[in-house]
Amino acid sequence: MSAAATAEGGVYAGLRILELGSDAAGALVSRYFAEQGATVVRVESSRWTDFGGPLPESPVPEGVDAALLFALWNAGKRSVALDLQHEEGLALALRLVDWADVVVESFAPGVLERLGLAPGRLLEGRPELIVLSSSPFGQTGPQRGTPGFGGQGAALAGFDHLTGWPDREPLGPHAPVTDSLSPRYAAALLAAALLARAETGRGQHLDVSQVEVGVHALSELVARWTGAGEALGRSGNRCERAAPHGVYPCDGEDAWIALEARDEAEWDALVAAMGDPPWAAEARFAGLADRLAHADELDRRVAEWTRDFAPYDLMAGLQEAGVPAGVVQTPEALLRDPQLAHRGHFVRVEHPALGTLYAERSGFRLAEHPGGFASAGPLPGEHTDEVLRELLGLAPEAIAALRERGVVA
Amino acid sequence: MLSAVRVLDCSDESGWLAGRILADLGADVVVVEPPGGDRAGRRGPFLGGVADPERSLPWLAFQAGKRGITLDGAAPLAQPARTRLLDWADVLLETFAPARRAAWGLEPGAVASAHPRLVHCSLTPFGRTGPYAGFRAGDLVAVAMGGNASLTGDPDRPPLRCTLPSAWLHAGPEAALAVLMALHARARTGRGQHVDVSIQECQLQTLLGAPGLAARTGRRLRRSGPRVGGTREIWAARDGWVRFRLRGGPAHARGLRALLDWMDEQGAAPEWLRATDWDAFRPDGLEEAARVRIEAGFAAFFASRTREELFRGALERHVPLAPCNDGPALAAQPQLRARGLFTTFALAEPGAALELPGGFAQSSTHRIGPRRRAPRVGEHLEEVLAAAGVSRAELEKLAAEGAV
């Protein structure tokens, strides 16, 4: 594990982002910018400052520490707790909007309007402001007001349908896919809007629908239907263009290896690695079309061979031989992965209540701007005093009075 | 938004989506194919079932918005043209294996000195350095090594990936983001830089914090098939499947009661199910027999309705239910249609057209989405090379030698 790397001197040092909303899809957008030095201030509802909220729909089983997930998803950010239903709380929020360069919000469409914070209104006052709204269905259309729930985006966009065994129900990839996919798209969109503003001085309102992002990524699913009338279905771990292509058992409990032979060279390398068994020389495994036609038998034969090996040894041996192969790693195994360690993926940070945590980096590194996280995600309202004092210039007595009246927490 | 940004896209399929997103945002993205075209990329299925590299549906989908040239960038003869293109471009996107990277002259130091303003993005399975940097991997191996496969699938069967290459689909947008960050930095420093994207590392975000959770709580997540947190989440409808979240507690009770009201209106709500205290309901506190009974109560209702009926009811009543859409259902979604997500692209071939998702988001000031269809093989070779300062004579020489 690496010690907390600094985000000082990051690409977005000095950029001010105000964040509203509490789900993963919203929180993960601005985390990319916090990683590169932006000052990100989250506004929580002060009604939720006890443990248990404002916490997102958790994708993991009930009873797991949702506060821990909140801390991980919000690494590097600060948190202010305001009562947005209170006129003075709202006034403070508006002053924070004035402070901000960017507002990222993931409330249900309509909530900002009801609070008096409609993006259109905010932009009228400040045409250089960028407001990014992320919601399941978007800000317009007949379903704009439909509440979201975790996994809904994966179902609607087609990920569920495409994941599973042909003879069983759809399963979907682990965890709400659109919660991890849409922030990447939304962050790219925000980065583009920042570039545009640097040229023109003008901001904009950006409207991201998490379902639409999923559909965009699965453009091939749509194209196969609209262009060829093909209703693509799930195929386990098989691939039309490679054989063998699957996940095979290894020695050990729930131990597996993924391997692919994408061309004849990789097939030949696999055969050699297996010690040139006679079965591999049979005509029915000679070319890709043959191997696809006999995929069940092929998989059975490969599994017979893989099951005697420890997974990491097998991966090393196959890679050495020129065969794409990778252990099916568990979340625990990732913590020990040497490649992720090389990249400094897990960053040790200290959390005021939860102690030592491992925040996670993005999947890219900029050579000149290493980036990082100096802090874990905040406790809700942890920085109320600091933010009101430093960013809005309020005196301590004024803040105490607001707290007394329940306007801030 | 990015109309002044020029991108040279030398990605294989693992990087297509990055360039597509930049094109949707208005960048001038030029895809570089080998002379004769990208055979592997221009794969089937084909538009109208007619096998023709210009009708490849995956190609048409992901290369929409881009222009196209052909170039054997590793050929010594092509080195001057390659240099001009790298001077012309603001961004180079590539998914090269180490040998090809060297043949293109793309070692980090060399690029920085020859093309100081270039943002050079390498997208590889594990990153450009480190113990696994030389490992081979397609999408399946990346999903496996990135942690998601271990938690996807049924307990009694092997771990799974998605049938379409989801690891690549997660890495592409992150690469686009990284490129745009580097351009943002360049506006201040005047310099480009190298951007190193790892497909494996991008995968970890799909776990939404599970490794940190494991480190802190020691708790092991396991594959649970159609169940999440102890209860079924994927249910059979009459004509397919739906996802319905069966959770209790105050936050979810309202949705369950709305569902039961609906079931009751249809005469399909057993009394004992209606009588359940959903505010107090905790699925993981249930005994097996009780859980089975409750699930059977809902399952019978869902199994007797179509996906569309169930979704319509869910939308009206705010029940947490959504259909597991396949391609046809997706293409017909009223919300997506109302938002104008789908765009029809006319191909160069008369009468041929393809409907695809267009822009991935909306903006109050800019149109987001591809401005053109995917390119034909070498379609923009002359205009792009001319813009980069490659003379007509040189182009003809390259063509004569098969380097374009």
Chai-1 contact restraints between the chains, C-beta under 6 A:
chainA,res_idxA,chainB,res_idxB,connection_type,confidence,min_distance_angstrom,max_distance_angstrom,comment,restraint_id
A,V11,B,M181,contact,1.0,0.0,6.0,A-B,restraint_1
A,V11,B,H184,contact,1.0,0.0,6.0,A-B,restraint_2
A,V11,B,A185,contact,1.0,0.0,6.0,A-B,restraint_3
A,A24,B,L208,contact,1.0,0.0,6.0,A-B,restraint_4
A,P59,B,L208,contact,1.0,0.0,6.0,A-B,restraint_5
A,P61,B,G229,contact,1.0,0.0,6.0,A-B,restraint_6
A,E62,B,G229,contact,1.0,0.0,6.0,A-B,restraint_7
A,E62,B,D284,contact,1.0,0.0,6.0,A-B,restraint_8
A,L68,B,R216,contact,1.0,0.0,6.0,A-B,restraint_9
A,L69,B,G209,contact,1.0,0.0,6.0,A-B,restraint_10
A,L72,B,G209,contact,1.0,0.0,6.0,A-B,restraint_11
A,L72,B,G212,contact,1.0,0.0,6.0,A-B,restraint_12
A,F137,B,Q335,contact,1.0,0.0,6.0,A-B,restraint_13
A,G138,B,R339,contact,1.0,0.0,6.0,A-B,restraint_14
A,G141,B,Q335,contact,1.0,0.0,6.0,A-B,restraint_15
A,G141,B,A338,contact,1.0,0.0,6.0,A-B,restraint_16
A,G141,B,R339,contact,1.0,0.0,6.0,A-B,restraint_17
A,P142,B,A338,contact,1.0,0.0,6.0,A-B,restraint_18
A,Q143,B,Q335,contact,1.0,0.0,6.0,A-B,restraint_19
A,T146,B,L315,contact,1.0,0.0,6.0,A-B,restraint_20
A,P147,B,H318,contact,1.0,0.0,6.0,A-B,restraint_21
A,F149,B,R245,contact,1.0,0.0,6.0,A-B,restraint_22
A,F149,B,P320,contact,1.0,0.0,6.0,A-B,restraint_23
A,G151,B,R243,contact,1.0,0.0,6.0,A-B,restraint_24
A,Q152,B,A322,contact,1.0,0.0,6.0,A-B,restraint_25
A,A155,B,R243,contact,1.0,0.0,6.0,A-B,restraint_26
A,A155,B,A322,contact,1.0,0.0,6.0,A-B,restraint_27
A,A155,B,C324,contact,1.0,0.0,6.0,A-B,restraint_28
A,L156,B,A322,contact,1.0,0.0,6.0,A-B,restraint_29
A,L156,B,N325,contact,1.0,0.0,6.0,A-B,restraint_30
A,G158,B,N325,contact,1.0,0.0,6.0,A-B,restraint_31
A,G158,B,L330,contact,1.0,0.0,6.0,A-B,restraint_32
A,D160,B,C324,contact,1.0,0.0,6.0,A-B,restraint_33
A,H161,B,C324,contact,1.0,0.0,6.0,A-B,restraint_34
A,H161,B,D326,contact,1.0,0.0,6.0,A-B,restraint_35
A,L162,B,C162,contact,1.0,0.0,6.0,A-B,restraint_36
A,L162,B,T163,contact,1.0,0.0,6.0,A-B,restraint_37
A,L162,B,L164,contact,1.0,0.0,6.0,A-B,restraint_38
A,T163,B,C162,contact,1.0,0.0,6.0,A-B,restraint_39
A,E169,B,P226,contact,1.0,0.0,6.0,A-B,restraint_40
A,E169,B,I234,contact,1.0,0.0,6.0,A-B,restraint_41
A,E169,B,W241,contact,1.0,0.0,6.0,A-B,restraint_42
A,P170,B,W241,contact,1.0,0.0,6.0,A-B,restraint_43
A,P170,B,C324,contact,1.0,0.0,6.0,A-B,restraint_44
A,P173,B,N148,contact,1.0,0.0,6.0,A-B,restraint_45
A,P173,B,T152,contact,1.0,0.0,6.0,A-B,restraint_46
A,P173,B,C162,contact,1.0,0.0,6.0,A-B,restraint_47
A,H174,B,N148,contact,1.0,0.0,6.0,A-B,restraint_48
A,H174,B,L151,contact,1.0,0.0,6.0,A-B,restraint_49
A,H174,B,T152,contact,1.0,0.0,6.0,A-B,restraint_50
A,A175,B,T206,contact,1.0,0.0,6.0,A-B,restraint_51
A,A175,B,L208,contact,1.0,0.0,6.0,A-B,restraint_52
A,S180,B,Q205,contact,1.0,0.0,6.0,A-B,restraint_53
A,S180,B,T206,contact,1.0,0.0,6.0,A-B,restraint_54
A,R184,B,P173,contact,1.0,0.0,6.0,A-B,restraint_55
A,R184,B,E174,contact,1.0,0.0,6.0,A-B,restraint_56
A,Y185,B,P173,contact,1.0,0.0,6.0,A-B,restraint_57
A,Y185,B,F360,contact,1.0,0.0,6.0,A-B,restraint_58
A,A187,B,L177,contact,1.0,0.0,6.0,A-B,restraint_59
A,A188,B,I21,contact,1.0,0.0,6.0,A-B,restraint_60
A,A188,B,P173,contact,1.0,0.0,6.0,A-B,restraint_61
A,A188,B,A176,contact,1.0,0.0,6.0,A-B,restraint_62
A,A188,B,L177,contact,1.0,0.0,6.0,A-B,restraint_63
A,A188,B,L180,contact,1.0,0.0,6.0,A-B,restraint_64
A,L189,B,A361,contact,1.0,0.0,6.0,A-B,restraint_65
A,A191,B,L177,contact,1.0,0.0,6.0,A-B,restraint_66
A,A191,B,L180,contact,1.0,0.0,6.0,A-B,restraint_67
A,A191,B,M181,contact,1.0,0.0,6.0,A-B,restraint_68
A,A192,B,M1,contact,1.0,0.0,6.0,A-B,restraint_69
A,A192,B,L2,contact,1.0,0.0,6.0,A-B,restraint_70
A,A192,B,L25,contact,1.0,0.0,6.0,A-B,restraint_71
A,A192,B,L180,contact,1.0,0.0,6.0,A-B,restraint_72
A,A196,B,M1,contact,1.0,0.0,6.0,A-B,restraint_73
A,A198,B,A187,contact,1.0,0.0,6.0,A-B,restraint_74
A,Q204,B,S363,contact,1.0,0.0,6.0,A-B,restraint_75
A,Q204,B,S364,contact,1.0,0.0,6.0,A-B,restraint_76
A,Q204,B,T365,contact,1.0,0.0,6.0,A-B,restraint_77
A,H205,B,S364,contact,1.0,0.0,6.0,A-B,restraint_78
A,L206,B,S363,contact,1.0,0.0,6.0,A-B,restraint_79
A,D207,B,Q362,contact,1.0,0.0,6.0,A-B,restraint_80
A,V208,B,A361,contact,1.0,0.0,6.0,A-B,restraint_81
A,E212,B,L341,contact,1.0,0.0,6.0,A-B,restraint_82
A,V213,B,F360,contact,1.0,0.0,6.0,A-B,restraint_83
A,V215,B,P357,contact,1.0,0.0,6.0,A-B,restraint_84
A,H216,B,P357,contact,1.0,0.0,6.0,A-B,restraint_85
A,H216,B,F360,contact,1.0,0.0,6.0,A-B,restraint_86
A,A217,B,L169,contact,1.0,0.0,6.0,A-B,restraint_87
A,S219,B,A61,contact,1.0,0.0,6.0,A-B,restraint_88
A,S219,B,L356,contact,1.0,0.0,6.0,A-B,restraint_89
A,S219,B,P357,contact,1.0,0.0,6.0,A-B,restraint_90
A,E220,B,P58,contact,1.0,0.0,6.0,A-B,restraint_91
A,E220,B,A61,contact,1.0,0.0,6.0,A-B,restraint_92
A,E220,B,L164,contact,1.0,0.0,6.0,A-B,restraint_93
A,L221,B,G327,contact,1.0,0.0,6.0,A-B,restraint_94
A,V222,B,A331,contact,1.0,0.0,6.0,A-B,restraint_95
A,V222,B,P357,contact,1.0,0.0,6.0,A-B,restraint_96
A,A223,B,L57,contact,1.0,0.0,6.0,A-B,restraint_97
A,A223,B,A61,contact,1.0,0.0,6.0,A-B,restraint_98
A,A223,B,L356,contact,1.0,0.0,6.0,A-B,restraint_99
A,R224,B,P45,contact,1.0,0.0,6.0,A-B,restraint_100
A,R224,B,L57,contact,1.0,0.0,6.0,A-B,restraint_101
A,W225,B,G327,contact,1.0,0.0,6.0,A-B,restraint_102
A,W225,B,P328,contact,1.0,0.0,6.0,A-B,restraint_103
A,W225,B,A331,contact,1.0,0.0,6.0,A-B,restraint_104
A,T226,B,A331,contact,1.0,0.0,6.0,A-B,restraint_105
A,T226,B,E355,contact,1.0,0.0,6.0,A-B,restraint_106
A,G227,B,L47,contact,1.0,0.0,6.0,A-B,restraint_107
A,G227,B,L57,contact,1.0,0.0,6.0,A-B,restraint_108
A,G227,B,L354,contact,1.0,0.0,6.0,A-B,restraint_109
A,A228,B,P45,contact,1.0,0.0,6.0,A-B,restraint_110
A,A228,B,G49,contact,1.0,0.0,6.0,A-B,restraint_111
A,E230,B,P45,contact,1.0,0.0,6.0,A-B,restraint_112
A,A231,B,D326,contact,1.0,0.0,6.0,A-B,restraint_113
A,A231,B,G327,contact,1.0,0.0,6.0,A-B,restraint_114
A,A231,B,P328,contact,1.0,0.0,6.0,A-B,restraint_115
A,L232,B,G327,contact,1.0,0.0,6.0,A-B,restraint_116
A,R234,B,T163,contact,1.0,0.0,6.0,A-B,restraint_117
A,S235,B,T163,contact,1.0,0.0,6.0,A-B,restraint_118
A,N237,B,R161,contact,1.0,0.0,6.0,A-B,restraint_119
A,V247,B,P158,contact,1.0,0.0,6.0,A-B,restraint_120
A,V247,B,P159,contact,1.0,0.0,6.0,A-B,restraint_121
A,W256,B,P158,contact,1.0,0.0,6.0,A-B,restraint_122
A,W256,B,P159,contact,1.0,0.0,6.0,A-B,restraint_123
A,A258,B,L140,contact,1.0,0.0,6.0,A-B,restraint_124
A,A258,B,V141,contact,1.0,0.0,6.0,A-B,restraint_125
A,A258,B,A144,contact,1.0,0.0,6.0,A-B,restraint_126
A,E260,B,G138,contact,1.0,0.0,6.0,A-B,restraint_127
A,E260,B,L140,contact,1.0,0.0,6.0,A-B,restraint_128
A,R262,B,G138,contact,1.0,0.0,6.0,A-B,restraint_129
A,Q319,B,F135,contact,1.0,0.0,6.0,A-B,restraint_130
A,P324,B,R136,contact,1.0,0.0,6.0,A-B,restraint_131
A,P324,B,A137,contact,1.0,0.0,6.0,A-B,restraint_132
A,P324,B,G138,contact,1.0,0.0,6.0,A-B,restraint_133
A,P324,B,V141,contact,1.0,0.0,6.0,A-B,restraint_134
A,G326,B,V141,contact,1.0,0.0,6.0,A-B,restraint_135
A,G326,B,A144,contact,1.0,0.0,6.0,A-B,restraint_136
A,G326,B,M145,contact,1.0,0.0,6.0,A-B,restraint_137
A,V328,B,A144,contact,1.0,0.0,6.0,A-B,restraint_138
A,V328,B,A149,contact,1.0,0.0,6.0,A-B,restraint_139
A,V328,B,S150,contact,1.0,0.0,6.0,A-B,restraint_140
A,V328,B,P159,contact,1.0,0.0,6.0,A-B,restraint_141
A,Q329,B,M145,contact,1.0,0.0,6.0,A-B,restraint_142
A,Q329,B,G147,contact,1.0,0.0,6.0,A-B,restraint_143
A,T330,B,S150,contact,1.0,0.0,6.0,A-B,restraint_144
A,P331,B,G147,contact,1.0,0.0,6.0,A-B,restraint_145
A,P331,B,L207,contact,1.0,0.0,6.0,A-B,restraint_146
A,P331,B,A210,contact,1.0,0.0,6.0,A-B,restraint_147
A,P331,B,P211,contact,1.0,0.0,6.0,A-B,restraint_148
A,P331,B,A214,contact,1.0,0.0,6.0,A-B,restraint_149
A,E332,B,A214,contact,1.0,0.0,6.0,A-B,restraint_150
A,L334,B,G147,contact,1.0,0.0,6.0,A-B,restraint_151
A,L334,B,P211,contact,1.0,0.0,6.0,A-B,restraint_152
A,L335,B,P211,contact,1.0,0.0,6.0,A-B,restraint_153
A,L335,B,A215,contact,1.0,0.0,6.0,A-B,restraint_154
A,P338,B,P131,contact,1.0,0.0,6.0,A-B,restraint_155
A,Q339,B,F126,contact,1.0,0.0,6.0,A-B,restraint_156
A,Q339,B,G130,contact,1.0,0.0,6.0,A-B,restraint_157
A,Q339,B,P131,contact,1.0,0.0,6.0,A-B,restraint_158
A,Q339,B,Y132,contact,1.0,0.0,6.0,A-B,restraint_159
A,H342,B,G130,contact,1.0,0.0,6.0,A-B,restraint_160
A,R343,B,G127,contact,1.0,0.0,6.0,A-B,restraint_161
A,R343,B,E201,contact,1.0,0.0,6.0,A-B,restraint_162
A,H345,B,E201,contact,1.0,0.0,6.0,A-B,restraint_163
A,L357,B,G212,contact,1.0,0.0,6.0,A-B,restraint_164
A,Y358,B,G212,contact,1.0,0.0,6.0,A-B,restraint_165
A,Y358,B,A215,contact,1.0,0.0,6.0,A-B,restraint_166
A,G363,B,E174,contact,1.0,0.0,6.0,A-B,restraint_167
A,G363,B,V197,contact,1.0,0.0,6.0,A-B,restraint_168
A,G363,B,S198,contact,1.0,0.0,6.0,A-B,restraint_169
A,G363,B,E201,contact,1.0,0.0,6.0,A-B,restraint_170
A,G363,B,C202,contact,1.0,0.0,6.0,A-B,restraint_171
A,F364,B,E174,contact,1.0,0.0,6.0,A-B,restraint_172
A,F364,B,A178,contact,1.0,0.0,6.0,A-B,restraint_173
A,F364,B,V195,contact,1.0,0.0,6.0,A-B,restraint_174
A,F364,B,V197,contact,1.0,0.0,6.0,A-B,restraint_175
A,R365,B,D196,contact,1.0,0.0,6.0,A-B,restraint_176
A,L366,B,A182,contact,1.0,0.0,6.0,A-B,restraint_177
A,L366,B,Q193,contact,1.0,0.0,6.0,A-B,restraint_178
A,L366,B,V195,contact,1.0,0.0,6.0,A-B,restraint_179
A,A367,B,Q193,contact,1.0,0.0,6.0,A-B,restraint_180
A,A367,B,H194,contact,1.0,0.0,6.0,A-B,restraint_181
A,E368,B,Q193,contact,1.0,0.0,6.0,A-B,restraint_182
